[in-house]
Amino acid sequence: MRRAGTHGGRNPMRNLFRFLVLILALAGAAAVGVVLGRSDMPRPSWLSGAMASLTKSPAVGAVAEPTPIGPVIYYRDPDGLAAFSAVPAKTAAGKDYLPVRASEDIQFEKLPAAPEQAAAAGPKRIKFYRNPMGLPDTSPTPKKDSMGMDYLPVFDGEEEDGNTVKVSAGKLQKVGVRSEPVEFAPLTMPLRAPGTIQLDERRVSVVALRFEGFVDAVEDVTTGGVVRKGQPLMKIYGPALSSAAAEYLSVLNGRATGGAITTQALTGARRRLENLAVPESAMSVIERTREVPAALTWPAPQDGVILERMAVNGMRAAPGEVLFRVADISVMWALIDLAERDLSMVAVGQLVRVSPRGMQGKTFAGKIALVYPQINKETRTGRVRVELANPDGALMPDMYVEAQIATGSERPVLTVADNSVIDSGARQIVLIDKGEGRFEPRKVKIGRRGSGRVELLEGITAEDKVVVSANFLIDAESNLKAALQGLDSGEKQP
């Protein structure tokens, strides 16, 4: 037991002695190196050989940079400045620009494998050769097209089927391809169209006589003036009017004196004045004064604005001649002209906002009251009528307006971004993003458009993703052209 304890205590002293010897050896080697470096003494051959081997061998953990391969694609500043050139150039100090080869540039596409790597991987099997211009023409053997261009080989795994197009990740990054999922959303489209303000036909009245008469005097009313219902407009005299008034007064006076005047006679005398369109106020004056006035006062038939005044003091007025035209402008019509293709999107009751061109920032709200049942054959437009409240009289006849009609419904429908549809006129196509750079052109049937989106009726599901940007650039790819034209040829087959 004592020997084992003594032996265990010597081991730490021995380890410490070895560590001190190692430190002294390293210090001596460093001193020799300093002396040899500062003196002209010849170095031992063994030291020169060791240093040469250390210089040639890479440091531990260092990664050797690969040798640049590929053609020179541009030249960069030798001092690391952000200056580049497509051709050889020199700096202001006379230094040559450094060439940058394809392998040194930032690449989004997969670089071609080195020859030794390609040999190790083994050759790929060529499935067929395709037309270099993207035409739907393939060949099992190498050939040339009519312009002398070689057909391009298509290897295993490069195409999945005739309708799927595969684009490299680098090209997708460069052209900015972006996809969005199809979504269910309400589709509303504000339909804009021009129009004019017109009078409400039901609120226009004329003042005319049913008998031949004379305008004894015209009141102080002029064109453009506002009148109220019952307000005096003029004084009228006529032989037929005076005769009917005298007969009515005779019946009234006979009844007042207790004569045998029947109710039928009184009604007949009053009806004669009514047939001459004598106002109720004029008959009330005859009943009250028991006299036939020399001229009866003719009142305004309604509230409104005087659009025309044809009556003049002392003039002779023939039966039916218009003496005044009065219009109520508290409600106006906006007659909106719509293109023939847009008439199916409007209906009675839809909300409309009308903005007069001469009133910046002012808008009137109304609803469609009528869709006119005819088309203008010269302009191929239809017309709708919107009733607008005009309490302050701001809207005036023949005023130009811009109307915005809220069309569509709040029911969600399947929609995509408007710019995702490639519309050739005869058909519409969207590009379905199938992931990993694969795209499928698919024919769809579109419906309504609005708010930057378009409704899809057929050809797509809610789980699909469609390309919304750079889809025309993808369409320019030869593979996609071949797929699209292959789709065309398939549709033309009986």
Protein Blocks (a to p, Z undefined) as FASTA:
>chain_A
ZZmmmmmmmmmmmmmmmmmmmmmmmmmmmmmmmmmmmmmbdcdfklmmmmmmmmmpcceh
iacddddedjdfbdcdfklpacddfbdcddfkopacddddfklpccfbdcdddfklmmmn
opaddfbdcdfklpacddfbdcddfkopacddddehkamblmbccddfklmmmnopacdd
dddddddddddddddddddfklcccdddfbdcddfbacdddehiacdehiafbdcddfkl
mmmmmmmmmmmmmmmnopacdfklmmmmmmmmmmnopafklmmmmmmnopacfbdcdddf
bgcddfbdfbdghiacdehiafbdcddfkbccddddddfklmmmgcehiacddddfklgh
iacddddfbdcfbdcfklopacdddddddfkomacghiacdddddedjfbdcddddfklp
ccehjaccddddebjhiacdddddddddeehiacdfbhpafkbccdfehklmmmmpmklm
mmmmmmmmmmmpZZ
